[in-house]
């Protein structure tokens, strides 16, 4: 709930969908149970830092997008081109905190995504790589 900043009902649905995607035959407890447990459970998280970033590291990874045609490929076995996207991340090298992210088409390079990532930071940066 706190990590993804979700309401309790949204967190319940999120957990149920993760279990379903993983093929695990479990269900999240109902809203009433979660609400009662959440009242007595206190977790403190480190607040995100807002100071200067000494070194910003930028990298990307490919993400396979499952469209409506993916089930047809699984069912009928016909090969077709898959859709890919790139997730560009800017990370503070000292704290390992993800500062900003950008999702783009698979043909966009890190150098092309760099200006958009820098605009999202709203913080002073000493160096970036």
C-alpha atoms as a printed R data frame, in Angstrom:
    type eleno elety resid chain resno       x       y       z
1   ATOM     1    CA   UNK     A     1   0.000   0.000   0.000
2   ATOM     2    CA   UNK     A     2   2.683   2.506   0.983
3   ATOM     3    CA   UNK     A     3   5.239   1.460  -1.610
4   ATOM     4    CA   UNK     A     4   2.864   1.936  -4.549
5   ATOM     5    CA   UNK     A     5   0.738   4.603  -2.809
6   ATOM     6    CA   UNK     A     6  -2.492   2.657  -3.256
7   ATOM     7    CA   UNK     A     7  -5.723   2.686  -1.317
8   ATOM     8    CA   UNK     A     8  -6.543  -0.517   0.567
9   ATOM     9    CA   UNK     A     9  -9.087  -1.661  -2.010
10  ATOM    10    CA   UNK     A    10  -6.666  -0.944  -4.857
11  ATOM    11    CA   UNK     A    11  -3.897  -2.812  -3.021
12  ATOM    12    CA   UNK     A    12  -6.230  -5.790  -2.563
13  ATOM    13    CA   UNK     A    13  -6.993  -5.881  -6.299
14  ATOM    14    CA   UNK     A    14  -3.313  -5.417  -7.139
15  ATOM    15    CA   UNK     A    15  -2.285  -8.361  -4.958
16  ATOM    16    CA   UNK     A    16  -5.062 -10.557  -6.376
17  ATOM    17    CA   UNK     A    17  -3.956  -9.748  -9.937
18  ATOM    18    CA   UNK     A    18  -0.314 -10.548  -9.110
19  ATOM    19    CA   UNK     A    19  -1.356 -13.908  -7.660
20  ATOM    20    CA   UNK     A    20  -3.422 -14.597 -10.797
21  ATOM    21    CA   UNK     A    21  -0.565 -13.643 -13.144
22  ATOM    22    CA   UNK     A    22   1.835 -15.877 -11.222
23  ATOM    23    CA   UNK     A    23  -0.636 -18.758 -11.261
24  ATOM    24    CA   UNK     A    24  -0.702 -18.964  -7.462
25  ATOM    25    CA   UNK     A    25  -4.048 -20.203  -6.088
26  ATOM    26    CA   UNK     A    26  -4.219 -17.591  -3.299
27  ATOM    27    CA   UNK     A    27  -6.461 -14.611  -2.643
28  ATOM    28    CA   UNK     A    28  -5.747 -11.427  -0.752
29  ATOM    29    CA   UNK     A    29  -7.722 -11.080   2.499
30  ATOM    30    CA   UNK     A    30 -10.977  -9.153   2.185
31  ATOM    31    CA   UNK     A    31 -11.103  -5.378   2.694
32  ATOM    32    CA   UNK     A    32 -12.398  -5.575   6.287
33  ATOM    33    CA   UNK     A    33  -9.558  -7.840   7.423
34  ATOM    34    CA   UNK     A    34  -6.934  -5.727   5.668
35  ATOM    35    CA   UNK     A    35  -8.388  -2.532   7.141
36  ATOM    36    CA   UNK     A    36  -8.308  -3.921  10.706
37  ATOM    37    CA   UNK     A    37  -4.725  -5.145  10.293
38  ATOM    38    CA   UNK     A    38  -3.597  -1.868   8.725
39  ATOM    39    CA   UNK     A    39  -4.765   0.122  11.771
40  ATOM    40    CA   UNK     A    40  -2.387  -1.712  14.096
41  ATOM    41    CA   UNK     A    41   0.507  -2.029  11.633
42  ATOM    42    CA   UNK     A    42   2.979   0.847  11.467
43  ATOM    43    CA   UNK     A    43   5.802   0.879   8.943
44  ATOM    44    CA   UNK     A    44   8.138   3.797   8.464
45  ATOM    45    CA   UNK     A    45   9.714   4.317   5.067
46  ATOM    46    CA   UNK     A    46  12.674   6.476   4.257
47  ATOM    47    CA   UNK     A    47  11.319   9.610   2.643
48  ATOM    48    CA   UNK     A    48  12.724  10.337  -0.797
49  ATOM    49    CA   UNK     A    49  15.634  12.737  -0.688
50  ATOM    50    CA   UNK     A    50  15.207  16.137  -2.295
51  ATOM    51    CA   UNK     A    51  18.793  17.403  -2.303
52  ATOM    52    CA   UNK     A    52  21.409  17.536  -4.995
53  ATOM    53    CA   UNK     A    53  22.162  14.395  -7.016
54  ATOM    54    CA   UNK     A    54  25.899  13.678  -7.094
55  ATOM    55    CA   UNK     A    55  25.805  11.149  -9.927
56  ATOM    56    CA   UNK     A    56  22.780  10.199 -12.032
57  ATOM    57    CA   UNK     A    57  22.964   6.872 -13.876
58  ATOM    58    CA   UNK     A    58  20.712   6.320 -16.891
59  ATOM    59    CA   UNK     A    59  19.960   2.918 -18.411
60  ATOM    60    CA   UNK     A    60  17.120   1.169 -20.177
61  ATOM    61    CA   UNK     A    61  15.617  -2.276 -20.424
62  ATOM    62    CA   UNK     A    62  13.259  -3.889 -22.911
63  ATOM    63    CA   UNK     A    63   9.718  -4.816 -21.941
64  ATOM    64    CA   UNK     A    64   7.628  -7.263 -23.921
65  ATOM    65    CA   UNK     A    65   4.083  -6.011 -24.403
66  ATOM    66    CA   UNK     A    66   1.369  -8.643 -24.442
67  ATOM    67    CA   UNK     A    67  -1.360  -7.437 -26.761
68  ATOM    68    CA   UNK     A    68  -4.677  -8.979 -27.640
69  ATOM    69    CA   UNK     A    69  -3.023 -11.168 -30.288
70  ATOM    70    CA   UNK     A    70  -0.755 -12.970 -27.823
71  ATOM    71    CA   UNK     A    71  -3.401 -15.496 -26.802
72  ATOM    72    CA   UNK     A    72  -3.865 -16.371 -30.492
73  ATOM    73    CA   UNK     A    73  -0.157 -17.170 -30.780
74  ATOM    74    CA   UNK     A    74  -0.344 -19.407 -27.697
75  ATOM    75    CA   UNK     A    75  -3.510 -21.140 -28.876
76  ATOM    76    CA   UNK     A    76  -2.766 -21.588 -32.575
77  ATOM    77    CA   UNK     A    77   1.032 -21.595 -32.510
78  ATOM    78    CA   UNK     A    78   1.455 -19.116 -35.351
79  ATOM    79    CA   UNK     A    79   4.542 -16.963 -34.918
80  ATOM    80    CA   UNK     A    80   4.176 -13.250 -35.340
81  ATOM    81    CA   UNK     A    81   6.176 -10.198 -34.430
82  ATOM    82    CA   UNK     A    82   6.049  -9.271 -30.751
83  ATOM    83    CA   UNK     A    83   5.679  -5.704 -29.513
84  ATOM    84    CA   UNK     A    84   8.478  -4.282 -27.363
85  ATOM    85    CA   UNK     A    85   8.862  -1.048 -25.394
86  ATOM    86    CA   UNK     A    86  11.848   0.438 -23.602
87  ATOM    87    CA   UNK     A    87  11.802   1.558 -19.989
88  ATOM    88    CA   UNK     A    88  14.428   4.266 -19.420
89  ATOM    89    CA   UNK     A    89  15.407   4.770 -15.758
90  ATOM    90    CA   UNK     A    90  17.437   7.511 -14.092
91  ATOM    91    CA   UNK     A    91  18.892   6.323 -10.766
92  ATOM    92    CA   UNK     A    92  20.869   8.149  -8.076
93  ATOM    93    CA   UNK     A    93  24.137   6.172  -7.892
94  ATOM    94    CA   UNK     A    94  24.618   6.907  -4.181
95  ATOM    95    CA   UNK     A    95  21.152   6.118  -2.794
96  ATOM    96    CA   UNK     A    96  19.984   3.724  -5.572
97  ATOM    97    CA   UNK     A    97  16.725   5.687  -5.631
98  ATOM    98    CA   UNK     A    98  14.859   5.751  -8.952
99  ATOM    99    CA   UNK     A    99  14.595   9.457  -9.692
100 ATOM   100    CA   UNK     A   100  12.501   9.280 -12.857
101 ATOM   101    CA   UNK     A   101  11.389   6.909 -15.594
102 ATOM   102    CA   UNK     A   102  10.194   7.106 -19.172
103 ATOM   103    CA   UNK     A   103   8.525   4.497 -21.376
104 ATOM   104    CA   UNK     A   104   9.220   4.720 -25.114
105 ATOM   105    CA   UNK     A   105   9.170   2.747 -28.346
106 ATOM   106    CA   UNK     A   106  11.896   0.154 -28.799
107 ATOM   107    CA   UNK     A   107  13.858   2.276 -31.307
108 ATOM   108    CA   UNK     A   108  14.504   5.178 -28.880
109 ATOM   109    CA   UNK     A   109  18.066   5.220 -27.505
110 ATOM   110    CA   UNK     A   110  19.182   6.321 -24.036
111 ATOM   111    CA   UNK     A   111  20.739   9.434 -25.582
112 ATOM   112    CA   UNK     A   112  17.402  10.401 -27.155
113 ATOM   113    CA   UNK     A   113  15.517   9.785 -23.885
114 ATOM   114    CA   UNK     A   114  18.105  11.680 -21.790
115 ATOM   115    CA   UNK     A   115  16.649  15.239 -22.160
116 ATOM   116    CA   UNK     A   116  13.172  14.061 -21.147
117 ATOM   117    CA   UNK     A   117  14.536  12.258 -18.089
118 ATOM   118    CA   UNK     A   118  16.556  15.298 -16.986
119 ATOM   119    CA   UNK     A   119  13.465  17.541 -17.270
120 ATOM   120    CA   UNK     A   120  11.597  15.213 -14.885
121 ATOM   121    CA   UNK     A   121  14.169  15.424 -12.068
122 ATOM   122    CA   UNK     A   122  13.582  19.037 -10.886
123 ATOM   123    CA   UNK     A   123  16.812  18.727  -8.874
124 ATOM   124    CA   UNK     A   124  20.392  19.864  -9.316
125 ATOM   125    CA   UNK     A   125  22.627  17.184 -10.865
126 ATOM   126    CA   UNK     A   126  26.435  17.224 -10.614
127 ATOM   127    CA   UNK     A   127  27.082  14.528 -13.244
128 ATOM   128    CA   UNK     A   128  25.188  12.011 -15.343
129 ATOM   129    CA   UNK     A   129  26.191   8.877 -17.232
